[in-house]
Amino acid sequence: MKKFQNYLIAFVLVGILAHCTDKKPAAEETDNKDRNMFGLYIPRGLTKTTEGLTPGYVLFRPANSASVYLVNREGKVVHEWKGNYEVNSFYLNNDGSLTLLSVDPDFPVFGGGGNAGRLQRVSWDSKILWDFEYANEEYHAHHDIAVMSNGNILTIAWEAKTAEEVLQA
């Protein structure tokens, strides 16, 4: 039985090695030449465009980035705002500045998706106009903000409570 198992293992290994060393067709090689298991080197952003798109621009930020980009319908970057912290959510103001909810790395007390803690306003030329930290051991801004017409900002926030306080509420 042991001899049979050894032959079976050797047979499987030879099959795996043969499969891994097979030469792939040229067309398949060119389609996947930049791909790997981590998704690195794969083109990102706008890769297709069609006729009849609504005119305008797209404002976006890549995941885990401190920059926000304005791109045209051809995918060309028209403008970039560079912050100093990872941006969670952002809003374009009438003067071309952005209001940002950014990740404050100094307050990892609260964990989960949308972790933020810092409100900022960044000018068109990426100067920090103001910076407000709303994060400590008791509360922490997260997920999103709303810029009001009077300039005030509403934010969603976590608030730390003891088990007793939760039960009383």
N, CA and C atoms as a LAMMPS dump frame, in Angstrom:
ITEM: TIMESTEP
0
ITEM: NUMBER OF ATOMS
507
ITEM: BOX BOUNDS ff ff ff
-5.0000000000000000e+02 5.0000000000000000e+02
-5.0000000000000000e+02 5.0000000000000000e+02
-5.0000000000000000e+02 5.0000000000000000e+02
ITEM: ATOMS id mol type element x y z
1 1 1 N 0.828 -1.193 0
2 1 2 C 0 0 0
3 1 3 C 0.873 1.258 0
4 2 1 N 1.935 1.257 0.819
5 2 2 C 2.839 2.402 0.895
6 2 3 C 3.474 2.667 -0.471
7 3 1 N 3.862 1.596 -1.184
8 3 2 C 4.492 1.729 -2.492
9 3 3 C 3.498 2.377 -3.47
10 4 1 N 2.24 1.991 -3.405
11 4 2 C 1.199 2.549 -4.258
12 4 3 C 1.017 4.043 -3.976
13 5 1 N 1.005 4.421 -2.691
14 5 2 C 0.865 5.832 -2.328
15 5 3 C 2.027 6.661 -2.869
16 6 1 N 3.255 6.12 -2.792
17 6 2 C 4.424 6.83 -3.297
18 6 3 C 4.309 7.04 -4.814
19 7 1 N 3.855 5.977 -5.536
20 7 2 C 3.672 6.108 -6.985
21 7 3 C 2.591 7.148 -7.291
22 8 1 N 1.518 7.125 -6.529
23 8 2 C 0.43 8.071 -6.743
24 8 3 C 0.898 9.514 -6.521
25 9 1 N 1.658 9.743 -5.46
26 9 2 C 2.195 11.077 -5.172
27 9 3 C 3.129 11.52 -6.292
28 10 1 N 4.013 10.609 -6.729
29 10 2 C 4.949 10.932 -7.806
30 10 3 C 4.191 11.256 -9.093
31 11 1 N 3.132 10.498 -9.397
32 11 2 C 2.331 10.719 -10.589
33 11 3 C 1.672 12.1 -10.553
34 12 1 N 1.104 12.462 -9.402
35 12 2 C 0.448 13.754 -9.241
36 12 3 C 1.471 14.877 -9.375
37 13 1 N 2.638 14.738 -8.76
38 13 2 C 3.673 15.764 -8.859
39 13 3 C 4.14 15.954 -10.295
40 14 1 N 4.331 14.861 -11.028
41 14 2 C 4.748 14.946 -12.43
42 14 3 C 3.663 15.676 -13.235
43 15 1 N 2.407 15.373 -12.97
44 15 2 C 1.299 16.035 -13.669
45 15 3 C 1.266 17.528 -13.375
46 16 1 N 1.481 17.89 -12.122
47 16 2 C 1.493 19.309 -11.75
48 16 3 C 2.658 20.021 -12.424
49 17 1 N 3.829 19.431 -12.366
50 17 2 C 5.002 20.041 -12.998
51 17 3 C 4.811 20.169 -14.501
52 18 1 N 4.259 19.164 -15.137
53 18 2 C 4.028 19.223 -16.583
54 18 3 C 3.043 20.338 -16.918
55 19 1 N 2.015 20.475 -16.099
56 19 2 C 1.02 21.516 -16.331
57 19 3 C 1.631 22.912 -16.145
58 20 1 N 2.462 23.069 -15.14
59 20 2 C 3.059 24.372 -14.85
60 20 3 C 4.086 24.792 -15.896
61 21 1 N 4.718 23.853 -16.537
62 21 2 C 5.762 24.198 -17.501
63 21 3 C 5.261 24.19 -18.942
64 22 1 N 3.965 23.891 -19.152
65 22 2 C 3.418 23.931 -20.512
66 22 3 C 3.539 25.339 -21.07
67 23 1 N 3.925 25.436 -22.33
68 23 2 C 4.005 26.726 -23.008
69 23 3 C 2.589 27.158 -23.366
70 24 1 N 2.22 28.384 -22.964
71 24 2 C 0.891 28.913 -23.259
72 24 3 C 0.886 29.499 -24.662
73 25 1 N -0.247 29.539 -25.318
74 25 2 C -0.346 30.158 -26.634
75 25 3 C 0.016 31.651 -26.564
76 26 1 N 0.546 32.172 -27.651
77 26 2 C 1.009 33.556 -27.685
78 26 3 C -0.105 34.544 -27.361
79 27 1 N -1.311 34.338 -27.857
80 27 2 C -2.425 35.262 -27.606
81 27 3 C -2.745 35.34 -26.123
82 28 1 N -2.728 34.189 -25.441
83 28 2 C -3.033 34.172 -24.016
84 28 3 C -1.942 34.882 -23.23
85 29 1 N -0.691 34.758 -23.678
86 29 2 C 0.411 35.425 -22.998
87 29 3 C 0.262 36.937 -23.061
88 30 1 N -0.086 37.473 -24.21
89 30 2 C -0.2 38.925 -24.326
90 30 3 C -1.39 39.454 -23.546
91 31 1 N -2.487 38.695 -23.457
92 31 2 C -3.65 39.154 -22.71
93 31 3 C -3.363 39.267 -21.22
94 32 1 N -2.523 38.398 -20.7
95 32 2 C -2.3 38.344 -19.26
96 32 3 C -0.882 38.706 -18.856
97 33 1 N -0.109 39.323 -19.731
98 33 2 C 1.292 39.559 -19.431
99 33 3 C 1.508 40.441 -18.209
100 34 1 N 0.59 41.362 -17.921
101 34 2 C 0.773 42.246 -16.783
102 34 3 C 0.002 41.799 -15.542
103 35 1 N -0.661 40.703 -15.627
104 35 2 C -1.485 40.252 -14.503
105 35 3 C -0.693 39.329 -13.586
106 36 1 N -0.995 39.419 -12.318
107 36 2 C -0.467 38.465 -11.356
108 36 3 C -1.509 38.27 -10.266
109 37 1 N -1.236 37.418 -9.337
110 37 2 C -2.261 37.077 -8.349
111 37 3 C -2.632 38.25 -7.435
112 38 1 N -1.818 39.295 -7.387
113 38 2 C -2.115 40.43 -6.535
114 38 3 C -2.78 41.57 -7.294
115 39 1 N -2.938 41.454 -8.597
116 39 2 C -3.565 42.496 -9.395
117 39 3 C -2.658 43.678 -9.663
118 40 1 N -1.363 43.514 -9.414
119 40 2 C -0.431 44.598 -9.676
120 40 3 C -0.207 44.752 -11.17
121 41 1 N 0.116 45.936 -11.597
122 41 2 C 0.469 46.265 -12.98
123 41 3 C -0.7 46.143 -13.956
124 42 1 N -1.905 45.998 -13.454
125 42 2 C -3.073 45.966 -14.322
126 42 3 C -3.503 47.415 -14.521
127 43 1 N -3.766 47.842 -15.749
128 43 2 C -4.17 49.238 -15.972
129 43 3 C -5.402 49.585 -15.135
130 44 1 N -5.379 50.761 -14.533
131 44 2 C -6.483 51.233 -13.696
132 44 3 C -7.079 52.495 -14.304
133 45 1 N -8.217 52.898 -13.79
134 45 2 C -8.839 54.136 -14.234
135 45 3 C -9.73 53.917 -15.431
136 46 1 N -9.96 54.982 -16.166
137 46 2 C -10.818 54.921 -17.336
138 46 3 C -10.083 54.202 -18.459
139 47 1 N -10.569 53.056 -18.842
140 47 2 C -9.917 52.277 -19.899
141 47 3 C -10.772 52.185 -21.15
142 48 1 N -12.043 52.596 -21.07
143 48 2 C -12.943 52.583 -22.221
144 48 3 C -13.768 53.851 -22.208
145 49 1 N -14.091 54.328 -23.366
146 49 2 C -14.991 55.465 -23.48
147 49 3 C -15.882 55.239 -24.693
148 50 1 N -17.056 55.809 -24.666
149 50 2 C -17.99 55.635 -25.779
150 50 3 C -18.54 56.998 -26.197
151 51 1 N -19.088 57.046 -27.37
152 51 2 C -19.715 58.27 -27.86
153 51 3 C -21.002 58.513 -27.071
154 52 1 N -21.404 59.757 -26.989
155 52 2 C -22.678 60.084 -26.369
156 52 3 C -22.635 60.218 -24.86
157 53 1 N -21.447 60.278 -24.257
158 53 2 C -21.374 60.46 -22.81
159 53 3 C -21.863 61.851 -22.433
160 54 1 N -22.433 61.971 -21.265
161 54 2 C -22.821 63.276 -20.766
162 54 3 C -21.562 64.104 -20.567
163 55 1 N -21.548 65.356 -21.025
164 55 2 C -20.343 66.158 -20.844
165 55 3 C -20.09 66.43 -19.366
166 56 1 N -18.841 66.631 -19.036
167 56 2 C -18.503 66.947 -17.657
168 56 3 C -17.238 66.25 -17.21
169 57 1 N -17.079 66.187 -15.904
170 57 2 C -15.883 65.628 -15.293
171 57 3 C -16.282 64.624 -14.223
172 58 1 N -15.299 63.85 -13.785
173 58 2 C -15.513 62.898 -12.703
174 58 3 C -14.521 63.218 -11.599
175 59 1 N -15.003 63.314 -10.384
176 59 2 C -14.185 63.575 -9.208
177 59 3 C -14.075 62.26 -8.442
178 60 1 N -12.864 61.782 -8.199
179 60 2 C -12.709 60.514 -7.487
180 60 3 C -11.401 60.466 -6.723
181 61 1 N -11.312 59.506 -5.817
182 61 2 C -10.062 59.239 -5.114
183 61 3 C -9.83 57.746 -5.12
184 62 1 N -8.609 57.328 -5.422
185 62 2 C -8.295 55.91 -5.348
186 62 3 C -8.319 55.451 -3.884
187 63 1 N -8.587 54.198 -3.671
188 63 2 C -8.587 53.652 -2.31
189 63 3 C -7.231 53.875 -1.657
190 64 1 N -7.238 54.162 -0.363
191 64 2 C -6.031 54.345 0.447
192 64 3 C -5.138 55.464 -0.073
193 65 1 N -5.725 56.509 -0.604
194 65 2 C -4.956 57.6 -1.198
195 65 3 C -5.224 58.91 -0.47
196 66 1 N -4.228 59.784 -0.449
197 66 2 C -4.381 61.124 0.099
198 66 3 C -4.704 62.131 -1.001
199 67 1 N -4.833 61.668 -2.235
200 67 2 C -5.117 62.553 -3.369
201 67 3 C -6.539 62.339 -3.884
202 68 1 N -7.11 63.435 -4.398
203 68 2 C -8.406 63.407 -5.07
204 68 3 C -8.171 63.95 -6.472
205 69 1 N -8.764 63.306 -7.471
206 69 2 C -8.52 63.659 -8.865
207 69 3 C -9.797 64.109 -9.558
208 70 1 N -9.637 65.051 -10.481
209 70 2 C -10.69 65.464 -11.389
210 70 3 C -10.234 65.017 -12.772
211 71 1 N -11.034 64.166 -13.421
212 71 2 C -10.663 63.656 -14.744
213 71 3 C -11.747 64.01 -15.746
214 72 1 N -11.331 64.168 -17.007
215 72 2 C -12.307 64.433 -18.062
216 72 3 C -12.836 63.104 -18.596
217 73 1 N -13.721 63.157 -19.575
218 73 2 C -14.359 61.944 -20.097
219 73 3 C -13.413 61.065 -20.908
220 74 1 N -12.221 61.561 -21.19
221 74 2 C -11.22 60.726 -21.861
222 74 3 C -10.294 60.057 -20.846
223 75 1 N -10.492 60.346 -19.558
224 75 2 C -9.687 59.737 -18.509
225 75 3 C -8.415 60.499 -18.186
226 76 1 N -8.252 61.689 -18.751
227 76 2 C -7.053 62.485 -18.479
228 76 3 C -7.265 63.288 -17.201
229 77 1 N -6.241 63.311 -16.358
230 77 2 C -6.319 64.061 -15.109
231 77 3 C -6.284 65.548 -15.425
232 78 1 N -7.33 66.26 -15.014
233 78 2 C -7.437 67.7 -15.213
234 78 3 C -6.841 68.431 -14.007
235 79 1 N -7.057 67.855 -12.818
236 79 2 C -6.539 68.474 -11.594
237 79 3 C -6.368 67.413 -10.511
238 80 1 N -5.422 67.672 -9.599
239 80 2 C -5.201 66.797 -8.445
240 80 3 C -5.087 67.649 -7.192
241 81 1 N -5.84 67.287 -6.159
242 81 2 C -5.694 67.877 -4.836
243 81 3 C -4.906 66.871 -4.014
244 82 1 N -3.843 67.315 -3.374
245 82 2 C -3.011 66.424 -2.56
246 82 3 C -3.21 66.773 -1.092
247 83 1 N -3.746 65.807 -0.347
248 83 2 C -3.891 65.986 1.087
249 83 3 C -2.688 65.399 1.801
250 84 1 N -2.746 65.378 3.116
251 84 2 C -1.644 64.783 3.874
252 84 3 C -2.066 63.543 4.642
253 85 1 N -3.335 63.151 4.523
254 85 2 C -3.842 61.928 5.143
255 85 3 C -4.722 61.191 4.138
256 86 1 N -4.898 59.925 4.35
257 86 2 C -5.795 59.144 3.491
258 86 3 C -7.196 59.747 3.531
259 87 1 N -7.784 59.959 2.367
260 87 2 C -9.105 60.582 2.264
261 87 3 C -10.189 59.511 2.343
262 88 1 N -11.197 59.788 3.145
263 88 2 C -12.333 58.885 3.277
264 88 3 C -13.496 59.366 2.412
265 89 1 N -13.883 60.63 2.564
266 89 2 C -14.917 61.217 1.709
267 89 3 C -14.54 62.666 1.43
268 90 1 N -15.107 63.232 0.368
269 90 2 C -14.69 64.557 -0.079
270 90 3 C -15.825 65.241 -0.82
271 91 1 N -15.81 66.576 -0.764
272 91 2 C -16.824 67.372 -1.433
273 91 3 C -16.175 68.596 -2.051
274 92 1 N -16.528 68.887 -3.291
275 92 2 C -16.008 70.036 -4.012
276 92 3 C -16.81 71.28 -3.631
277 93 1 N -16.109 72.331 -3.246
278 93 2 C -16.74 73.597 -2.873
279 93 3 C -16.761 74.542 -4.072
280 94 1 N -17.601 75.56 -4.015
281 94 2 C -17.752 76.514 -5.125
282 94 3 C -16.463 77.23 -5.492
283 95 1 N -15.551 77.401 -4.533
284 95 2 C -14.295 78.101 -4.806
285 95 3 C -13.19 77.171 -5.323
286 96 1 N -13.519 75.903 -5.586
287 96 2 C -12.527 74.954 -6.098
288 96 3 C -11.768 74.22 -5.017
289 97 1 N -12.019 74.537 -3.761
290 97 2 C -11.394 73.799 -2.662
291 97 3 C -12.188 72.523 -2.395
292 98 1 N -11.609 71.636 -1.624
293 98 2 C -12.297 70.407 -1.222
294 98 3 C -12.471 70.392 0.289
295 99 1 N -13.585 69.894 0.755
296 99 2 C -13.767 69.572 2.164
297 99 3 C -13.598 68.068 2.267
298 100 1 N -12.693 67.656 3.143
299 100 2 C -12.314 66.238 3.259
300 100 3 C -12.628 65.682 4.632
301 101 1 N -12.992 64.417 4.66
302 101 2 C -12.982 63.645 5.896
303 101 3 C -11.834 62.667 5.705
304 102 1 N -10.786 62.839 6.506
305 102 2 C -9.563 62.062 6.326
306 102 3 C -9.298 61.157 7.514
307 103 1 N -8.425 60.206 7.306
308 103 2 C -8.073 59.233 8.343
309 103 3 C -7.01 59.833 9.256
310 104 1 N -7.306 59.897 10.539
311 104 2 C -6.341 60.378 11.521
312 104 3 C -5.582 59.17 12.067
313 105 1 N -4.306 59.027 11.707
314 105 2 C -3.562 57.832 12.115
315 105 3 C -3.232 57.796 13.602
316 106 1 N -3.413 58.909 14.314
317 106 2 C -3.05 58.956 15.738
318 106 3 C -4.121 58.386 16.66
319 107 1 N -5.319 58.104 16.144
320 107 2 C -6.391 57.622 17.004
321 107 3 C -6.981 56.311 16.506
322 108 1 N -6.275 55.218 16.729
323 108 2 C -6.795 53.911 16.3
324 108 3 C -7.709 53.254 17.336
325 109 1 N -8.33 54.058 18.21
326 109 2 C -9.179 53.511 19.272
327 109 3 C -10.396 52.809 18.688
328 110 1 N -11.044 53.456 17.722
329 110 2 C -12.225 52.897 17.091
330 110 3 C -11.777 52.187 15.823
331 111 1 N -12.289 51.021 15.582
332 111 2 C -11.894 50.273 14.407
333 111 3 C -13.086 49.895 13.562
334 112 1 N -12.835 49.726 12.291
335 112 2 C -13.892 49.318 11.381
336 112 3 C -13.841 50.117 10.109
337 113 1 N -14.759 49.803 9.209
338 113 2 C -14.818 50.518 7.945
339 113 3 C -15.181 51.971 8.148
340 114 1 N -14.605 52.838 7.338
341 114 2 C -14.916 54.257 7.407
342 114 3 C -14.214 55.013 8.508
343 115 1 N -13.223 54.414 9.129
344 115 2 C -12.471 55.069 10.187
345 115 3 C -11.877 56.371 9.654
346 116 1 N -12.066 57.493 10.353
347 116 2 C -11.581 58.781 9.844
348 116 3 C -11.005 59.618 10.98
349 117 1 N -11.731 60.657 11.423
350 117 2 C -11.297 61.426 12.579
351 117 3 C -10.752 62.81 12.303
352 118 1 N -10.582 63.187 11.045
353 118 2 C -9.99 64.493 10.737
354 118 3 C -10.775 65.164 9.616
355 119 1 N -11.236 66.395 9.875
356 119 2 C -11.933 67.203 8.867
357 119 3 C -10.955 68.255 8.368
358 120 1 N -10.888 68.421 7.046
359 120 2 C -9.948 69.362 6.469
360 120 3 C -10.573 70.095 5.293
361 121 1 N -10.018 71.262 5.01
362 121 2 C -10.359 71.969 3.785
363 121 3 C -9.044 72.221 3.061
364 122 1 N -9.007 71.804 1.79
365 122 2 C -7.79 71.89 0.982
366 122 3 C -8.072 72.796 -0.211
367 123 1 N -7.206 73.788 -0.432
368 123 2 C -7.393 74.735 -1.528
369 123 3 C -7.131 74.077 -2.878
370 124 1 N -7.451 74.807 -3.948
371 124 2 C -7.224 74.324 -5.314
372 124 3 C -5.767 73.917 -5.512
373 125 1 N -4.857 74.667 -4.899
374 125 2 C -3.435 74.36 -5.05
375 125 3 C -2.889 73.501 -3.904
376 126 1 N -3.765 72.731 -3.264
377 126 2 C -3.425 71.715 -2.26
378 126 3 C -2.852 72.257 -0.954
379 127 1 N -3.15 73.496 -0.629
380 127 2 C -2.75 74.027 0.674
381 127 3 C -3.857 73.688 1.677
382 128 1 N -3.445 73.268 2.865
383 128 2 C -4.419 72.971 3.916
384 128 3 C -4.91 74.3 4.469
385 129 1 N -6.199 74.605 4.243
386 129 2 C -6.785 75.867 4.706
387 129 3 C -7.181 75.78 6.17
388 130 1 N -7.731 74.649 6.566
389 130 2 C -7.976 74.378 7.971
390 130 3 C -8.033 72.88 8.21
391 131 1 N -7.773 72.518 9.445
392 131 2 C -7.634 71.12 9.837
393 131 3 C -8.241 70.966 11.23
394 132 1 N -9.232 70.121 11.348
395 132 2 C -9.915 69.937 12.629
396 132 3 C -9.934 68.451 12.973
397 133 1 N -9.378 68.141 14.124
398 133 2 C -9.323 66.751 14.573
399 133 3 C -10.56 66.462 15.423
400 134 1 N -11.346 65.485 14.992
401 134 2 C -12.499 65.051 15.778
402 134 3 C -12.309 63.579 16.089
403 135 1 N -11.334 63.334 16.957
404 135 2 C -10.99 61.959 17.316
405 135 3 C -10.241 61.953 18.638
406 136 1 N -10.736 61.164 19.554
407 136 2 C -10.024 60.884 20.803
408 136 3 C -10.556 59.564 21.348
409 137 1 N -10.318 59.295 22.604
410 137 2 C -10.755 58.01 23.174
411 137 3 C -12.264 57.956 23.389
412 138 1 N -12.951 59.092 23.316
413 138 2 C -14.387 59.145 23.581
414 138 3 C -15.25 59.224 22.315
415 139 1 N -14.753 59.842 21.256
416 139 2 C -15.517 59.988 20.023
417 139 3 C -14.571 59.996 18.827
418 140 1 N -15.148 59.733 17.657
419 140 2 C -14.316 59.599 16.455
420 140 3 C -15.199 59.738 15.214
421 141 1 N -14.914 60.737 14.377
422 141 2 C -15.678 60.912 13.135
423 141 3 C -15.42 59.727 12.211
424 142 1 N -16.46 59.308 11.516
425 142 2 C -16.261 58.199 10.571
426 142 3 C -17.207 58.304 9.383
427 143 1 N -16.802 57.689 8.32
428 143 2 C -17.585 57.391 7.13
429 143 3 C -17.901 58.56 6.21
430 144 1 N -18.609 59.594 6.679
431 144 2 C -19.033 60.63 5.736
432 144 3 C -19.319 61.939 6.455
433 145 1 N -19.41 62.988 5.658
434 145 2 C -19.744 64.321 6.151
435 145 3 C -20.796 64.935 5.226
436 146 1 N -21.406 66.007 5.697
437 146 2 C -22.308 66.808 4.865
438 146 3 C -21.905 68.263 5.053
439 147 1 N -21.579 68.94 3.95
440 147 2 C -21.23 70.353 3.997
441 147 3 C -22.526 71.139 3.823
442 148 1 N -22.874 71.915 4.816
443 148 2 C -24.121 72.672 4.809
444 148 3 C -23.943 73.984 4.033
445 149 1 N -25.032 74.579 3.595
446 149 2 C -24.974 75.815 2.797
447 149 3 C -24.357 76.981 3.569
448 150 1 N -24.438 76.957 4.903
449 150 2 C -23.845 78.028 5.708
450 150 3 C -22.367 77.773 6.038
451 151 1 N -21.816 76.667 5.522
452 151 2 C -20.406 76.357 5.762
453 151 3 C -20.175 75.388 6.904
454 152 1 N -21.184 75.145 7.729
455 152 2 C -21.036 74.159 8.802
456 152 3 C -20.917 72.762 8.209
457 153 1 N -20.359 71.857 8.995
458 153 2 C -20.179 70.478 8.535
459 153 3 C -20.801 69.531 9.542
460 154 1 N -21.61 68.623 9.042
461 154 2 C -22.155 67.547 9.876
462 154 3 C -21.325 66.3 9.621
463 155 1 N -21.074 65.544 10.664
464 155 2 C -20.345 64.286 10.491
465 155 3 C -20.984 63.194 11.332
466 156 1 N -20.872 62.002 10.849
467 156 2 C -21.273 60.829 11.614
468 156 3 C -20.11 60.534 12.552
469 157 1 N -20.395 60.127 13.783
470 157 2 C -19.3 59.853 14.718
471 157 3 C -19.615 58.668 15.612
472 158 1 N -18.566 57.943 15.943
473 158 2 C -18.661 56.91 16.962
474 158 3 C -18.514 57.594 18.307
475 159 1 N -19.209 57.046 19.293
476 159 2 C -19.081 57.537 20.649
477 159 3 C -18.858 56.336 21.555
478 160 1 N -17.812 56.389 22.34
479 160 2 C -17.51 55.269 23.242
480 160 3 C -18.474 55.288 24.431
481 161 1 N -19.026 54.148 24.736
482 161 2 C -19.936 54.003 25.87
483 161 3 C -19.557 52.745 26.643
484 162 1 N -19.751 52.789 27.941
485 162 2 C -19.546 51.573 28.743
486 162 3 C -20.755 50.668 28.544
487 163 1 N -20.612 49.433 28.921
488 163 2 C -21.731 48.492 28.803
489 163 3 C -22.909 48.99 29.638
490 164 1 N -22.625 49.563 30.783
491 164 2 C -23.689 50.078 31.669
492 164 3 C -24.424 51.246 30.976
493 165 1 N -23.69 52.144 30.35
494 165 2 C -24.317 53.275 29.656
495 165 3 C -25.191 52.797 28.499
496 166 1 N -24.75 51.793 27.805
497 166 2 C -25.524 51.238 26.691
498 166 3 C -26.825 50.64 27.21
499 167 1 N -26.746 49.866 28.273
500 167 2 C -27.938 49.25 28.846
501 167 3 C -28.931 50.311 29.346
502 168 1 N -28.424 51.401 29.93
503 168 2 C -29.302 52.462 30.415
504 168 3 C -29.986 53.201 29.261
505 169 1 N -29.298 53.309 28.155
506 169 2 C -29.88 54.021 27
507 169 3 C -30.987 53.198 26.388
